[in-house]
Amino acid sequence: MAEPDHLFVNPLPNLATENEPAGYPFFYIKPAENENIMRKFYPKENGPVTNVDPIGNSPVIIHKVKFQFIIACIRLILGLNMFLVLADIFKFLLFVHVIFFQSLQIYHFCF
């Protein structure tokens, strides 16, 4: 990723390894000074906000396998959340269905 104010005249040195992504630190990004905002995205159970690297989004160099792992984890979490929401919708529709037919006093009999 890059921001529109970057102009690369030489290739970036690859400081990343298979296990450690690399990012450029920005002096004006100070997670500790904006803890109330940071806590919306970085809950207390994850530790102090000083654990967040002040790197911004440009440029971040990460190994392809590690990036694929991160994306797979995000997709898993999103998929589980979508499943739970759909399960809640199904329960609600089933409830409405039962209430509707009970109000009509229609009963199904199995022979």
Helices and strands as residue ranges (DSSP letters): E 22-23, G 31-34, H 35-41, G 44-46, G 49-51, E 60-61, H 64-103
